[in-house]
Amino acid sequence: MKKIICYLLMMMLLVSCGPQERPLVPIVVTVEVTMVTTTTASCECEVTADNDFSVIARGVCWSTSENPTIEDSTTSNGSGLGSYTAHLTGLSPNTTYY
């Protein structure tokens, strides 16, 4: 009985020490927000890794509410890996955007 318990504990230890899981999404980095005016801004971004997924669309989404989604204001900036500049328009003066 003790051997069975030791064997089960060893198996649990080996299974829990497996390799790290890869990220489930591509990696996007916001490099810098530049050229800010009262109604526009430019956002320099880069898709640095695709993690074996196809990057079919890239851009920026923004809102006056936290955690914007693609249902909010967006840009369309091509596809695939690499750098791109998103031009945000229609902004309101003295307003915080996320």
C-alpha positions as CSV (number, residue, x, y, z in Angstrom):
1,M,0.0,0.0,0.0
2,K,2.9,2.4,0.9
3,K,4.5,1.7,-2.5
4,I,1.2,2.6,-4.3
5,I,0.9,5.9,-2.4
6,C,4.5,6.8,-3.1
7,Y,4.0,6.0,-6.8
8,L,0.9,8.2,-7.0
9,L,2.7,11.1,-5.2
10,M,5.7,10.8,-7.6
11,M,3.4,10.8,-10.6
12,M,1.5,13.9,-9.3
13,L,4.9,15.6,-8.8
14,L,6.1,14.8,-12.3
15,V,2.9,15.9,-13.9
16,S,2.9,19.2,-12.1
17,C,6.5,20.0,-13.2
18,G,5.6,20.1,-16.9
19,P,6.7,22.8,-19.3
20,Q,5.1,26.3,-19.1
21,E,2.1,26.8,-21.3
22,R,2.5,29.2,-24.2
23,P,0.4,32.3,-24.2
24,L,-3.0,31.9,-25.9
25,V,-2.9,35.1,-27.8
26,P,-0.4,37.1,-30.0
27,I,1.8,39.6,-28.1
28,V,1.1,43.3,-28.8
29,V,3.2,46.1,-27.4
30,T,2.2,49.8,-27.4
31,V,5.5,51.6,-28.0
32,E,4.5,55.2,-27.7
33,V,1.6,57.6,-28.1
34,T,2.7,60.6,-30.1
35,M,1.4,63.6,-32.0
36,V,-1.4,64.3,-29.5
37,T,-3.7,67.2,-30.4
38,T,-7.1,68.2,-29.1
39,T,-8.9,65.7,-31.3
40,T,-6.3,63.2,-32.6
41,A,-3.3,61.1,-31.5
42,S,-1.0,58.5,-33.0
43,C,-0.2,55.3,-31.3
44,E,2.9,53.3,-32.3
45,C,2.4,49.6,-31.7
46,E,4.1,46.3,-32.6
47,V,2.9,42.7,-32.8
48,T,6.1,41.1,-31.5
49,A,5.0,37.4,-31.5
50,D,2.1,35.5,-33.0
51,N,2.5,32.4,-30.8
52,D,1.5,30.2,-33.8
53,F,-1.7,32.1,-34.5
54,S,-2.6,34.0,-37.6
55,V,-2.7,37.7,-36.9
56,I,-5.6,38.6,-39.4
57,A,-6.3,42.1,-38.1
58,R,-4.4,44.6,-36.0
59,G,-5.2,48.0,-34.7
60,V,-6.2,50.0,-31.6
61,C,-9.5,50.3,-29.7
62,W,-10.3,53.1,-27.3
63,S,-13.1,54.4,-25.2
64,T,-13.8,56.9,-22.4
65,S,-14.6,53.8,-20.3
66,E,-12.0,51.4,-19.0
67,N,-11.3,48.1,-20.8
68,P,-12.3,49.1,-24.4
69,T,-13.2,46.4,-26.9
70,I,-13.6,46.2,-30.6
71,E,-17.2,47.4,-30.1
72,D,-15.8,50.8,-29.2
73,S,-13.8,53.1,-31.5
74,T,-11.1,51.3,-33.5
75,T,-8.5,51.6,-36.1
76,S,-7.6,49.1,-38.8
77,N,-3.9,48.6,-39.4
78,G,-3.3,45.6,-41.6
79,S,-2.3,42.1,-40.4
80,G,0.7,40.0,-39.4
81,L,3.7,40.6,-37.3
82,G,5.5,43.9,-37.2
83,S,5.2,47.6,-36.3
84,Y,2.3,49.9,-37.2
85,T,1.0,53.3,-36.3
86,A,-2.7,53.7,-35.4
87,H,-4.2,57.2,-35.9
88,L,-6.9,57.9,-33.4
89,T,-9.4,60.5,-34.5
90,G,-12.6,62.1,-33.2
91,L,-11.2,62.6,-29.7
92,S,-12.7,65.2,-27.4
93,P,-10.5,67.8,-25.6
94,N,-9.8,67.4,-21.9
95,T,-11.1,63.8,-21.9
96,T,-9.4,60.7,-20.5
97,Y,-9.2,57.7,-23.0
98,Y,-8.4,54.1,-22.3
